[in-house]
């Protein structure tokens, strides 16, 4: 995190370890061609890509009063929006649908995180026309002159979590997301892939 920690300072982080029963694991092994890929909306940048964010803010001399054109909230408020958590949503989904796979879209964006959930021989095809990315990411791209591929490989662009479910259960899963207070949509499909094929397609990379 360049420029974040001054000399003599360090970051102390904690973590916890959980246990899951073997029969309850969602490890992607049940994913099949034709499964639908559902997107669950993020609440913002989710603490990923802030080295780039800070560089852009410095370069364009943004401050606490800088507006975000066309939005009801300030730039700084959107950047400091707390990360959306999906624990309760996943718990509710596991009681209602067959979850074949999940992916948390953190640093590296969709291109790096979603393929990790897929078994060998499969790929994800994403339809980017199914959602409009939040204005914050357009602002960052414009002010930082960030190439499109770099944008996708750094930020979540509005997709905080992905669910892979059987096509027959996609609508039910989306209804659960709505009931739990999350905006979600069908954004793609799992396809067969030959050796050497891209593991994710449809993105402007």
C-alpha positions in Angstrom: 0.0 0.0 0.0 2.4 2.7 -1.3 2.4 5.9 0.7 -0.1 4.7 3.3 2.2 3.6 6.2 4.8 6.1 7.3 8.2 5.0 8.6 8.0 3.1 11.9 4.3 2.3 11.6 2.8 -1.1 10.8 -0.6 -2.7 10.4 -1.7 -5.3 13.0 -4.5 -7.5 11.6 -6.5 -10.3 13.3 -8.4 -13.2 11.8 -10.6 -16.1 12.8 -10.8 -19.7 11.6 -14.1 -21.4 11.2 -15.1 -25.0 10.7 -17.5 -26.3 8.1 -19.0 -29.8 7.8 -17.8 -31.8 4.8 -21.4 -32.1 3.4 -21.9 -28.4 3.7 -18.9 -27.3 1.7 -19.5 -25.2 -1.4 -16.2 -25.7 -3.3 -17.3 -25.4 -6.9 -17.1 -29.2 -7.6 -20.8 -29.3 -8.5 -20.7 -26.6 -11.1 -21.9 -27.7 -14.5 -22.2 -26.2 -18.0 -25.5 -24.2 -18.1 -25.4 -23.1 -14.5 -26.3 -19.4 -14.1 -23.9 -16.9 -12.6 -25.7 -14.4 -10.4 -24.2 -11.0 -9.4 -24.8 -9.4 -6.0 -24.2 -5.7 -5.9 -21.3 -4.2 -4.1 -21.7 -1.0 -1.9 -18.6 0.6 -3.4 -14.9 -0.1 -3.8 -14.9 -2.5 -0.9 -11.4 -1.5 0.3 -9.8 -2.9 -2.8 -7.7 -0.8 -5.2 -7.2 2.1 -2.7 -3.5 2.6 -3.7 -4.8 3.5 -7.2 -7.7 5.5 -5.7 -5.4 7.6 -3.5 -3.0 8.2 -6.5 -6.0 9.5 -8.6 -7.2 11.7 -5.7 -3.8 13.2 -5.3 -3.3 13.8 -9.1 -6.6 15.6 -9.5 -6.4 17.4 -6.2 -9.7 16.1 -4.9 -10.7 17.1 -1.4 -13.6 16.6 1.1 -15.8 18.9 -0.9 -15.3 17.4 -4.3 -18.6 16.4 -5.9 -19.4 13.4 -7.9 -21.4 14.7 -10.9 -25.0 13.6 -11.0 -24.9 12.0 -7.6 -26.7 12.9 -4.4 -23.7 12.2 -2.2 -20.2 13.4 -2.2 -17.2 11.7 -3.7 -15.6 11.1 -0.3 -18.8 9.6 1.1 -18.9 7.1 -1.7 -15.3 6.2 -1.2 -15.8 5.6 2.5 -19.0 3.6 2.2 -18.5 0.5 4.4 -17.9 -2.8 2.6 -21.1 -4.9 2.1 -21.0 -8.2 3.9 -22.7 -11.3 2.5 -22.7 -13.8 5.4 -26.4 -13.6 6.2 -27.3 -13.8 2.5 -25.2 -16.9 2.0 -26.8 -18.5 5.1 -30.3 -17.8 3.7 -29.4 -19.1 0.3 -28.1 -22.3 1.6 -31.5 -23.0 3.2 -33.3 -22.3 -0.1 -31.3 -23.2 -3.2 -28.5 -25.5 -4.4 -25.4 -23.3 -4.3 -22.9 -24.8 -6.7 -20.3 -22.1 -6.3 -19.5 -18.7 -4.9 -16.9 -16.0 -5.5 -16.1 -12.9 -3.4 -15.1 -10.2 -5.8 -12.1 -8.6 -4.1 -8.8 -7.2 -5.4 -8.3 -8.4 -9.0 -12.0 -7.9 -9.8 -14.1 -10.4 -11.8 -11.2 -11.6 -14.1 -9.2 -13.0 -11.2 -11.8 -14.0 -8.6 -14.7 -15.6 -10.5 -12.5 -18.2 -12.4 -11.1 -19.5 -9.0 -14.6 -20.9 -8.2 -14.8 -23.0 -11.5 -13.5 -26.5 -12.0 -11.1 -27.3 -14.8 -12.8 -27.5 -18.2 -15.3 -24.8 -17.5 -15.4 -21.0 -18.0 -17.6 -18.1 -17.2 -19.3 -16.0 -19.8 -20.3 -12.6 -18.5 -22.9 -10.3 -20.1 -21.7 -6.8 -19.1 -24.9 -5.3 -20.5 -26.9 -6.7 -17.5 -25.8 -3.9 -15.2 -24.5 -0.4 -15.3 -21.4 0.1 -13.2 -21.6 2.7 -10.5 -20.7 6.3 -11.4 -17.8 6.2 -8.9 -15.8 3.8 -11.1 -16.5 5.9 -14.2 -15.2 8.9 -12.3 -12.0 7.1 -11.2 -11.4 5.9 -14.8 -11.9 9.4 -16.2 -9.9 11.3 -13.7 -7.1 8.7 -13.5 -7.0 7.9 -17.2 -7.3 4.2 -16.2 -7.3 1.8 -19.1 -10.5 -0.4 -19.3 -8.6 -3.6 -18.7 -6.9 -2.2 -15.6 -10.2 -1.0 -14.3 -11.7 -4.5 -14.5 -8.5 -6.1 -12.9 -8.5 -3.7 -10.0 -12.1 -2.9 -8.9 -15.3 -4.9 -8.5 -17.2 -2.4 -10.7 -20.4 -2.9 -8.8 -20.3 -6.7 -8.4 -19.4 -7.6 -4.8 -20.3 -11.3 -4.8 -21.1 -14.0 -7.4 -23.3 -17.0 -7.0 -23.4 -20.1 -9.3 -26.7 -22.0 -9.2 -28.6 -24.4 -11.5 -30.6 -22.5 -14.1 -33.8 -23.9 -12.7 -33.1 -22.3 -9.3 -31.8 -18.9 -10.5 -35.1 -17.1 -10.1 -35.5 -18.5 -6.6 -32.0 -17.4 -5.6 -32.6 -13.9 -6.9 -35.8 -13.7 -4.8 -33.9 -14.7 -1.7 -31.3 -11.9 -2.5 -34.2 -9.4 -2.7 -35.7 -10.6 0.5 -32.4 -10.3 2.3 -32.0 -6.7 1.1 -29.5 -7.2 -1.7 -29.8 -6.1 -5.3 -28.9 -9.0 -7.5 -29.2 -10.1 -11.2 -28.4 -12.8 -13.6 -25.2 -11.8 -15.3 -23.8 -14.9 -17.1 -23.5 -18.6 -17.7 -21.0 -21.4 -17.1 -19.7 -22.9 -20.4 -17.5 -25.8 -21.3 -13.9 -24.8 -22.1 -11.2 -26.5 -24.0 -7.5 -26.5 -22.9 -6.1 -23.1 -23.5 -9.4 -21.2 -23.7 -9.9 -18.1 -21.6 -11.4 -18.8 -18.2 -13.7 -15.8 -18.4 -15.2 -14.2 -21.5 -17.4 -11.3 -22.3 -15.3 -8.7 -20.5 -13.6 -5.9 -22.3 -10.1 -7.1 -21.6 
